Amino acid sequence: MLQAFARRAPSISVRARCLCTKPPTSPGPPEREYVQPSTEEKSALKILKDEFRPLFTGEAVGVEKAVPRRTDVLIIGGGLVGTAAAYFLKAHGEMFDVTIVERDYGYTRASTMLSCGGVRHQFTIPENVQMSMFTTEFLKHYKEHLTVLGQDPPHVDFHHQGYLFLAPENRAQLLLDCVKMQRAQGAKTVILSKAQLAEKYPWMNLDGIECASYGTEGEGWFDPWQLVHALKGKNIQLGVRYCQGEVVKFRYDSVPLYTSGGIAEKKRILGVDVDHPDGKRYGCDAAVIINSAGPWAGEVARMAGIGVDVFPELPVEPRKRYVYTIHCPDGPTLDCPFLIDTSGAYIRREGLGGNYICGASPSEEAEPSIANLDVDYEFYQEVVWPSIAHRVPAFNNSKLKCAWAGYYDYNTVDQNLIIGSHPEYRNFLFANGMSGHGVQQGLAIGRALFEYIYYSKYKTIDLSMFDFARFAERRPILEQAIV
């Protein structure tokens, strides 16, 4: 109760003592012109003024607004998940009017673009295996799906090179059980003994290793930047509307709810207000709103009242992760897999010139600040490099070239996907919390959202276990193969 009061309590400003009797003031931002949504009540005079306004102001007649007054499906966030959802909605449900609102129009901070682009089938939950397998299948035929008439076919540079998960003796049985489950789902994963590892990878130090699992087909890495832009180009051809701007407010109305005790009113999300770079604030109504805001999905949910007016909150927050590029002239070449060490560090080949990318997740106590995307180079020297140099001795002769940082949309409860509608706001859908797996699950999530909206249920991969209600019911779904 006290926490709820604290959230609702108005902020208190403190006035500093000064010599002048007039209190100091600072001008706030100028008030934005508000462009009303389609369902806003208007008088006949107001409608006539809006219709004839272009004649007196010199505006072009018939020019579409920067943000539409109404849309069928409004997607907040234009990364891979939001863009994939729009693609499947338009490719398979042509009747939908789909709008994407993205504040980072150049994708300079987008998690998708700053990822390693890996796709693997080696998870401990069957649904996660199935989602990544769909991504592999889609990427086999992406030119057929995403080629735009009159343009060259896109290139996503999918490198078919498997993941290699190393396991010590105390995790060998878990690895065996996981591979058995993965193969039951159709994944081409195998167990390699220590002797087989020594024969296949003579450049690897196998101290403390009992066995490993390896993806022989369908795993690897690709260029997520190219995939998102190929999807976006196809979406524009299909009629998806991309709008630059930031959602700043949700608007509501009430609908009658018939119960055994009579008629009650139920609150419903009607639409959003969007601040556009042109200086205006646009009202946009939508039948369905999808929260695919990535690391900032928790903020969007709180703006909608989730965790404030209705509980529980959406347990998603940004977590910063670093990716380092190194050069090692004597390192492994074509036989180098996407290696996941027992320490949690990873490394993979980047091209054929002796370049590699590597990284690791920090401990819970050492989570870095998310205030900026600055890189911690000490983390490489103290955590990443000792691990990879121990496992691959050739990396003792490596040189750090550059690095970058990106954000995970981290699910703090169970690090798994959150998808589907909110129990109270049925037209508000989640597609959040992949915790670093969004690139390899985003295409399947987009298809699942289309099915959920079009059929009111999942048709291909049943993702109902990943619903929002699990947080209120205290039934976390723990994925043990987190990198």
Backbone torsions as a table, in degrees:
resi	resn	phi	psi	omega
1	MET	NA	-43.3	179.5
2	LEU	-65.1	-37.2	179.4
3	GLN	-66.3	-40.5	178.5
4	ALA	-63.8	-40.0	177.9
5	PHE	-63.6	-41.1	-178.8
6	ALA	-62.2	-36.3	179.8
7	ARG	-68.7	-33.2	-176.7
8	ARG	-90.1	-13.3	-175.6
9	ALA	-65.1	137.3	178.9
10	PRO	-68.5	149.4	177.9
11	SER	-70.1	147.5	-178.7
12	ILE	-112.0	122.1	179.3
13	SER	-90.6	142.1	179.3
14	VAL	-108.0	124.6	-177.9
15	ARG	-95.3	125.9	-178.0
16	ALA	-78.1	148.5	176.5
17	ARG	-69.7	136.3	179.4
18	CYS	-146.5	167.2	-177.4
19	LEU	-75.3	-29.1	-179.1
20	CYS	-78.3	145.6	178.7
21	THR	-78.5	-17.3	178.9
22	LYS	-88.6	127.8	-178.3
23	PRO	-64.8	146.0	178.8
24	PRO	-67.2	142.5	178.2
25	THR	-131.6	153.6	175.0
26	SER	-129.5	132.7	-178.1
27	PRO	-66.3	133.7	177.2
28	GLY	-83.7	178.5	178.2
29	PRO	-65.2	146.4	-179.6
30	PRO	-63.4	144.6	-179.8
31	GLU	-68.5	133.8	-177.2
32	ARG	-81.8	146.0	170.7
33	GLU	-68.6	132.6	-175.9
34	TYR	-101.0	124.7	176.4
35	VAL	-100.0	114.8	-170.9
36	GLN	-72.1	148.9	175.4
37	PRO	-73.6	176.8	-173.0
38	SER	-71.1	-29.0	-175.1
39	THR	-92.2	1.9	179.0
40	GLU	-65.2	132.5	-179.1
41	GLU	-67.8	133.0	-178.6
42	LYS	-136.3	151.6	172.8
43	SER	-81.5	163.6	178.1
44	ALA	-60.1	-38.3	179.7
45	LEU	-63.7	-41.2	180.0
46	LYS	-64.5	-40.3	179.1
47	ILE	-63.1	-43.9	179.3
48	LEU	-63.3	-40.8	179.4
49	LYS	-62.7	-41.8	178.9
50	ASP	-65.3	-38.0	-177.4
51	GLU	-70.1	-37.9	-175.5
52	PHE	-95.1	-2.1	-177.7
53	ARG	-57.7	-42.3	-179.5
54	PRO	-58.4	-30.6	-178.6
55	LEU	-65.8	-30.3	-175.8
56	PHE	-98.5	-19.5	-177.9
57	THR	-103.2	-8.2	179.4
58	GLY	82.6	12.1	179.3
59	GLU	-74.3	151.8	177.2
60	ALA	-71.7	136.2	-179.1
61	VAL	-82.8	135.4	176.8
62	GLY	87.5	2.0	178.9
63	VAL	-74.9	130.6	-178.2
64	GLU	-69.2	142.6	178.2
65	LYS	-65.4	156.1	178.7
66	ALA	-60.7	-34.0	173.6
67	VAL	-129.5	130.9	-176.5
68	PRO	-66.4	153.8	178.0
69	ARG	-75.5	-22.8	177.5
70	ARG	-154.2	148.6	175.7
71	THR	-150.2	158.4	178.2
72	ASP	-72.7	-51.5	-178.0
73	VAL	-125.5	120.9	176.7
74	LEU	-107.0	123.0	-178.6
75	ILE	-109.1	120.4	179.2
76	ILE	-93.8	104.7	-178.1
77	GLY	113.3	119.9	-175.0
78	GLY	-108.3	27.2	173.9
79	GLY	-73.1	-160.0	-175.0
80	LEU	-62.8	-43.2	-176.8
81	VAL	-64.7	-50.7	-179.7
82	GLY	-64.3	-40.3	179.9
83	THR	-68.0	-38.1	177.6
84	ALA	-66.5	-40.1	177.6
85	ALA	-60.4	-44.4	178.7
86	ALA	-62.0	-39.8	-179.2
87	TYR	-61.1	-49.2	-177.1
88	PHE	-70.1	-33.3	177.0
89	LEU	-63.5	-39.6	-178.1
90	LYS	-85.6	-33.8	-177.9
91	ALA	-72.6	-29.9	-175.7
92	HIS	-117.7	-12.0	178.2
93	GLY	-134.7	73.0	-168.3
94	GLU	-59.6	-20.3	-175.7
95	MET	-73.5	-13.5	-177.0
96	PHE	-76.7	136.9	167.4
97	ASP	-94.7	118.0	-171.4
98	VAL	-119.2	131.8	178.9
99	THR	-128.3	133.4	175.4
100	ILE	-110.7	129.4	174.7
101	VAL	-109.4	121.9	-177.1
102	GLU	-132.8	123.4	-179.2
103	ARG	-82.6	-30.6	179.1
104	ASP	-97.6	78.2	-169.9
105	TYR	-65.8	-23.5	177.9
106	GLY	-94.0	3.0	179.9
107	TYR	55.4	36.9	-177.8
108	THR	-73.1	-24.4	-179.4
109	ARG	-120.7	11.3	-176.3
110	ALA	-68.9	133.3	-179.0
111	SER	-60.3	-38.8	-179.1
112	THR	-57.4	-47.4	-174.4
113	MET	-71.1	-23.9	-175.9
114	LEU	-100.2	12.7	-178.9
115	SER	-90.3	176.8	177.5
116	CYS	-85.3	-10.0	176.5
117	GLY	72.8	23.1	-177.7
118	GLY	-82.7	149.0	173.1
119	VAL	-135.4	126.9	-178.8
120	ARG	-139.4	154.7	177.9
121	HIS	-102.6	1.9	-173.6
122	GLN	-91.2	85.2	174.0
123	PHE	-123.1	172.3	-179.6
124	THR	-103.6	-1.1	177.7
125	ILE	-118.8	127.4	-175.2
126	PRO	-53.8	-41.5	-177.7
127	GLU	-63.1	-34.9	176.6
128	ASN	-67.2	-37.9	176.2
129	VAL	-61.8	-45.9	-177.4
130	GLN	-64.1	-39.3	179.8
131	MET	-64.2	-43.5	179.7
132	SER	-68.6	-33.8	176.9
133	MET	-65.2	-34.6	176.1
134	PHE	-64.8	-40.1	177.3
135	THR	-58.6	-44.6	178.0
136	THR	-59.1	-45.5	-178.4
137	GLU	-64.2	-40.6	178.9
138	PHE	-63.5	-42.6	-177.4
139	LEU	-69.3	-21.1	174.9
140	LYS	-65.9	-28.3	-174.6
141	HIS	-124.7	26.4	-172.8
142	TYR	-64.1	-31.4	179.3
143	LYS	-65.8	-37.0	176.8
144	GLU	-65.5	-38.0	-177.5
145	HIS	-76.9	-38.7	-164.0
146	LEU	-112.4	-2.1	178.9
147	THR	-66.4	132.1	179.6
148	VAL	-99.4	134.0	-178.3
149	LEU	-56.3	128.0	178.5
150	GLY	89.4	-0.9	179.6
151	GLN	-122.4	158.2	177.2
152	ASP	-65.7	148.7	177.9
153	PRO	-61.0	146.2	179.3
154	PRO	-73.3	163.7	177.8
155	HIS	-133.2	121.1	178.6
156	VAL	-108.8	-2.7	172.7
157	ASP	54.4	58.8	178.3
158	PHE	-78.1	115.6	177.7
159	HIS	-96.1	113.3	-177.3
160	HIS	-82.7	85.5	179.9
161	GLN	-136.9	122.7	-170.4
162	GLY	-71.3	160.9	170.3
163	TYR	-81.9	145.0	176.0
164	LEU	-124.4	109.6	178.0
165	PHE	-97.5	115.4	177.7
166	LEU	-85.1	145.8	-177.4
167	ALA	-137.6	134.4	171.5
168	PRO	-76.8	179.6	-174.6
169	GLU	-61.5	-38.8	-175.7
170	ASN	-74.5	-6.4	176.1
171	ARG	-117.2	7.9	-177.4
172	ALA	-65.2	-43.4	-178.5
173	GLN	-65.7	-39.1	176.7
174	LEU	-60.1	-42.0	179.3
175	LEU	-63.3	-41.4	178.2
176	LEU	-61.8	-43.7	179.8
177	ASP	-65.2	-39.4	-179.4
178	CYS	-66.4	-43.0	179.6
179	VAL	-63.8	-38.2	176.9
180	LYS	-61.1	-43.6	178.3
181	MET	-66.3	-43.8	-178.9
182	GLN	-61.8	-40.6	179.5
183	ARG	-67.8	-32.8	176.2
184	ALA	-64.8	-26.5	176.8
185	GLN	-84.2	-6.9	-180.0
186	GLY	103.7	2.3	179.9
187	ALA	-74.0	147.0	-179.8
188	LYS	-97.7	66.5	178.0
189	THR	-109.6	148.0	-178.2
190	VAL	-135.8	162.1	173.9
191	ILE	-99.4	131.5	175.6
192	LEU	-111.9	127.2	177.3
193	SER	-74.2	171.9	179.3
194	LYS	-62.7	-37.8	178.3
195	ALA	-66.0	-41.3	178.3
196	GLN	-66.1	-37.9	176.5
197	LEU	-62.5	-42.4	-179.8
198	ALA	-63.0	-35.8	-180.0
199	GLU	-75.6	-39.3	-175.5
200	LYS	-79.8	-33.8	-176.7
201	TYR	-128.5	76.6	-177.6
202	PRO	-65.5	-15.8	-178.6
203	TRP	-85.5	1.1	-173.9
204	MET	-103.0	137.4	173.7
205	ASN	-85.1	120.6	-173.7
206	LEU	-105.1	22.4	176.0
207	ASP	-61.2	128.4	178.2
208	GLY	78.6	6.3	-178.5
209	ILE	-103.1	130.4	177.6
210	GLU	-97.9	-41.7	-179.4
211	CYS	-164.2	-176.2	178.7
212	ALA	-153.9	157.2	171.5
213	SER	-110.2	143.9	-173.7
214	TYR	-139.2	135.3	176.1
215	GLY	-89.9	112.0	-175.5
216	THR	-84.3	-14.2	-176.8
217	GLU	-155.1	137.8	172.3
218	GLY	91.0	-12.4	179.0
219	GLU	-98.4	162.4	178.4
220	GLY	154.7	-146.2	179.5
221	TRP	-149.5	157.4	-177.4
222	PHE	-145.4	179.9	-178.7
223	ASP	-95.1	101.5	-177.5
224	PRO	-64.9	-30.2	177.3
225	TRP	-58.4	-47.9	-179.0
226	GLN	-65.3	-37.9	-180.0
227	LEU	-64.7	-45.8	-179.3
228	VAL	-62.8	-42.6	-178.5
229	HIS	-70.4	-32.5	174.9
230	ALA	-66.7	-42.5	176.5
231	LEU	-63.4	-41.4	-179.4
232	LYS	-64.0	-43.8	178.5
233	GLY	-60.7	-42.0	178.0
234	LYS	-66.9	-40.0	179.5
235	ASN	-61.2	-42.7	179.6
236	ILE	-61.7	-39.7	176.6
237	GLN	-63.3	-35.7	-179.1
238	LEU	-79.0	-10.8	176.4
239	GLY	106.2	10.3	175.6
240	VAL	-69.6	138.0	-179.5
241	ARG	-99.7	122.5	176.4
242	TYR	-102.4	126.8	-178.7
243	CYS	-124.5	130.0	173.8
244	GLN	-83.3	133.3	179.7
245	GLY	159.4	177.0	-177.6
246	GLU	-128.7	128.0	175.9
247	VAL	-70.5	125.4	-175.5
248	VAL	-119.1	-10.6	-176.7
249	LYS	-161.4	145.8	171.1
250	PHE	-105.7	144.0	177.0
251	ARG	-116.1	150.3	-171.8
252	TYR	-131.1	160.0	164.1
253	ASP	-140.0	-178.4	-177.8
254	SER	-120.4	144.4	176.8
255	VAL	-124.5	148.7	179.6
256	PRO	-70.3	138.4	178.1
257	LEU	-120.4	116.7	-176.8
258	TYR	-91.0	118.6	-179.6
259	THR	-124.8	174.4	178.8
260	SER	-64.4	-24.4	-179.9
261	GLY	-89.8	0.2	-179.8
262	GLY	127.1	-155.5	-178.0
263	ILE	-104.1	128.3	176.7
264	ALA	-122.9	166.6	177.9
265	GLU	-101.6	136.2	179.5
266	LYS	-118.1	131.1	-179.0
267	LYS	-74.0	139.1	-179.5
268	ARG	-137.1	139.7	176.3
269	ILE	-73.1	123.3	-178.0
270	LEU	-94.0	-38.0	-178.0
271	GLY	178.0	-164.8	-176.5
272	VAL	-135.3	163.5	168.3
273	ASP	-109.1	135.8	-175.2
274	VAL	-122.8	125.7	172.3
275	ASP	-85.3	122.9	-177.1
276	HIS	-105.0	152.1	177.5
277	PRO	-60.1	-15.1	178.5
278	ASP	-76.3	0.9	177.3
279	GLY	92.7	-2.7	-179.4
280	LYS	-101.7	158.8	173.4
281	ARG	-112.3	123.0	-175.0
282	TYR	-107.2	133.4	171.3
283	GLY	-90.0	131.1	-179.4
284	CYS	-133.2	120.4	176.0
285	ASP	-91.8	149.2	-177.2
286	ALA	-148.5	142.3	175.6
287	ALA	-72.6	-37.1	179.8
288	VAL	-133.7	137.0	176.4
289	ILE	-122.7	129.0	-180.0
290	ILE	-110.4	125.5	175.6
291	ASN	-91.1	99.8	175.3
292	SER	-124.1	44.7	-174.7
293	ALA	-83.6	12.0	174.9
294	GLY	61.4	-131.5	-177.9
295	PRO	-60.0	-21.3	-176.8
296	TRP	-100.2	15.5	-179.5
297	ALA	-63.7	-33.5	178.1
298	GLY	-62.3	-39.9	177.8
299	GLU	-64.8	-42.2	179.0
300	VAL	-63.3	-42.0	179.5
301	ALA	-63.1	-41.9	178.0
302	ARG	-64.5	-35.7	176.9
303	MET	-62.1	-32.7	178.7
304	ALA	-81.8	-0.7	178.2
305	GLY	95.1	0.7	-179.5
306	ILE	-79.7	121.4	-173.0
307	GLY	91.1	-5.7	178.4
308	VAL	-117.7	-60.7	177.7
309	ASP	-90.1	-35.2	178.1
310	VAL	-126.9	143.5	-175.8
311	PHE	-118.0	159.1	0.4
312	PRO	-82.5	180.0	178.9
313	GLU	-83.7	166.2	173.8
314	LEU	-80.3	115.0	-172.4
315	PRO	-83.9	59.4	-178.9
316	VAL	-124.2	132.4	178.1
317	GLU	-144.9	157.6	177.1
318	PRO	-74.3	138.4	171.9
319	ARG	-127.9	130.3	-176.9
320	LYS	-85.4	135.7	177.3
321	ARG	-131.5	147.7	-177.7
322	TYR	-108.1	145.0	173.2
323	VAL	-125.8	127.2	-176.4
324	TYR	-113.4	139.9	175.3
325	THR	-107.4	126.0	-179.5
326	ILE	-125.1	160.7	175.2
327	HIS	-120.3	130.5	179.3
328	CYS	-139.7	103.8	-174.9
329	PRO	-65.3	-23.3	-178.2
330	ASP	-105.8	13.4	-177.9
331	GLY	-75.7	171.9	178.8
332	PRO	-63.6	152.6	-175.9
333	THR	-112.6	-113.7	-173.7
334	LEU	-65.3	-22.0	-179.5
335	ASP	-88.7	10.8	-178.7
336	CYS	-84.1	116.6	177.3
337	PRO	-83.2	-176.7	168.6
338	PHE	-83.2	96.3	-168.3
339	LEU	-87.9	126.4	175.9
340	ILE	-113.2	109.4	-176.2
341	ASP	-79.0	161.7	177.4
342	THR	-64.1	-22.4	178.0
343	SER	-75.2	-13.7	-175.2
344	GLY	100.2	-12.8	177.0
345	ALA	-72.3	151.3	178.6
346	TYR	-132.4	159.3	176.1
347	ILE	-156.7	143.1	174.6
348	ARG	-145.6	160.0	178.8
349	ARG	-71.6	145.7	175.6
350	GLU	-127.9	93.5	-174.9
351	GLY	80.6	-161.1	-175.6
352	LEU	-122.4	15.3	-176.0
353	GLY	-103.2	24.9	-179.1
354	GLY	80.0	18.9	178.8
355	ASN	-101.3	147.1	-178.5
356	TYR	-143.5	155.4	169.6
357	ILE	-118.0	146.8	-174.9
358	CYS	-150.8	169.1	179.1
359	GLY	175.9	-174.4	178.2
360	ALA	-166.5	157.7	175.7
361	SER	-91.0	135.1	179.0
362	PRO	-72.7	164.7	175.1
363	SER	-69.4	163.3	-179.0
364	GLU	-59.0	-35.4	-178.0
365	GLU	-75.0	-21.7	-175.4
366	ALA	-106.5	21.4	179.4
367	GLU	-58.3	128.8	-178.2
368	PRO	-76.4	162.7	177.0
369	SER	-66.8	144.1	179.0
370	ILE	-100.8	13.7	-176.9
371	ALA	-63.4	-26.1	-179.7
372	ASN	-154.0	-179.7	179.6
373	LEU	-105.9	29.5	175.2
374	ASP	-66.0	147.4	-178.2
375	VAL	-97.5	137.8	175.2
376	ASP	-95.1	103.5	-178.3
377	TYR	-78.1	-21.2	175.0
378	GLU	-66.3	-31.5	177.8
379	PHE	-61.9	-36.3	176.0
380	TYR	-66.4	-47.1	-176.6
381	GLN	-66.4	-34.8	-172.7
382	GLU	-95.9	-24.9	-174.5
383	VAL	-120.0	-53.9	-170.8
384	VAL	-74.3	-54.5	-174.9
385	TRP	-61.3	-44.6	177.9
386	PRO	-58.0	-35.6	-178.5
387	SER	-70.3	-47.7	-177.0
388	ILE	-73.8	-31.7	178.1
389	ALA	-70.5	-32.3	175.4
390	HIS	-68.1	-41.9	-176.6
391	ARG	-77.3	-36.6	179.3
392	VAL	-124.6	94.4	-174.4
393	PRO	-54.8	-26.2	179.9
394	ALA	-60.5	-25.2	-178.3
395	PHE	-75.6	-3.0	168.8
396	ASN	-66.1	-19.7	178.6
397	ASN	-108.5	42.5	-179.0
398	SER	-111.2	162.2	-179.0
399	LYS	-132.1	130.1	177.0
400	LEU	-72.2	126.7	-177.7
401	LYS	-101.4	-48.8	-178.5
402	CYS	-161.8	176.5	-179.2
403	ALA	-160.0	162.3	173.3
404	TRP	-147.8	167.8	179.5
405	ALA	-127.7	150.3	176.8
406	GLY	-144.9	175.1	-177.3
407	TYR	-110.7	137.3	166.0
408	TYR	-88.5	143.6	167.3
409	ASP	-89.1	88.1	-164.9
410	TYR	-87.4	120.5	174.1
411	ASN	-83.0	108.6	-172.3
412	THR	-73.4	-12.2	-178.7
413	VAL	-89.3	-54.8	-176.0
414	ASP	-140.2	9.6	174.9
415	GLN	57.6	28.3	-179.6
416	ASN	-122.5	165.0	179.8
417	LEU	-54.0	144.1	170.0
418	ILE	-122.1	116.8	-174.8
419	ILE	-141.6	152.7	178.9
420	GLY	107.0	-175.4	-173.4
421	SER	-88.6	160.2	175.4
422	HIS	-78.9	141.9	-177.4
423	PRO	-59.0	-31.9	-179.6
424	GLU	-92.1	-47.7	-179.9
425	TYR	-99.4	90.3	-171.1
426	ARG	-68.4	-21.4	179.1
427	ASN	-93.9	9.5	177.3
428	PHE	-109.2	113.9	-173.8
429	LEU	-108.0	145.9	177.3
430	PHE	-102.6	148.2	168.9
431	ALA	-151.1	72.3	-165.4
432	ASN	-140.6	169.4	166.6
433	GLY	77.8	25.9	-178.2
434	MET	-71.2	-14.9	172.3
435	SER	57.8	44.3	177.3
436	GLY	100.6	-3.5	-178.5
437	HIS	-107.3	9.8	-176.1
438	GLY	-62.8	-35.1	-178.7
439	VAL	-64.6	-40.1	-177.9
440	GLN	-88.2	-10.5	178.7
441	GLN	-111.3	-12.4	-171.3
442	GLY	-58.2	-40.7	-179.2
443	LEU	-65.6	-42.9	178.8
444	ALA	-67.1	-36.6	177.5
445	ILE	-64.9	-41.0	177.5
446	GLY	-60.4	-43.2	177.8
447	ARG	-65.5	-39.8	-179.9
448	ALA	-64.1	-38.7	177.9
449	LEU	-64.5	-40.4	175.4
450	PHE	-58.7	-46.9	-179.4
451	GLU	-62.5	-41.4	-178.4
452	TYR	-63.7	-38.9	-179.9
453	ILE	-77.0	-41.7	-173.3
454	TYR	-80.2	-44.1	-176.4
455	TYR	-104.4	-7.8	-175.0
456	SER	65.5	18.9	175.1
457	LYS	-164.3	164.3	177.8
458	TYR	-83.8	132.4	-174.9
459	LYS	-101.6	-35.5	-173.0
460	THR	-102.1	-60.6	175.6
461	ILE	-112.2	120.0	-178.3
462	ASP	-77.0	106.8	-178.6
463	LEU	-105.3	18.7	-176.2
464	SER	-63.7	-24.2	178.7
465	MET	-66.4	-19.1	-178.1
466	PHE	-93.7	23.0	-176.5
467	ASP	-72.6	164.8	-179.6
468	PHE	-67.4	-29.4	-175.2
469	ALA	-61.9	-18.6	-177.7
470	ARG	-64.1	-23.2	-179.6
471	PHE	-75.0	-38.5	176.3
472	ALA	-71.2	-31.6	-178.0
473	GLU	-89.3	-1.1	177.5
474	ARG	54.8	54.3	175.7
475	ARG	-128.1	72.7	-179.6
476	PRO	-64.0	152.7	177.6
477	ILE	-117.2	103.7	-171.4
478	LEU	-92.9	123.2	173.2
479	GLU	-96.6	125.1	-174.6
480	GLN	-93.5	-10.4	-179.8
481	ALA	-100.8	63.4	179.0
482	ILE	-96.9	131.9	179.3
483	VAL	-116.1	NA	NA
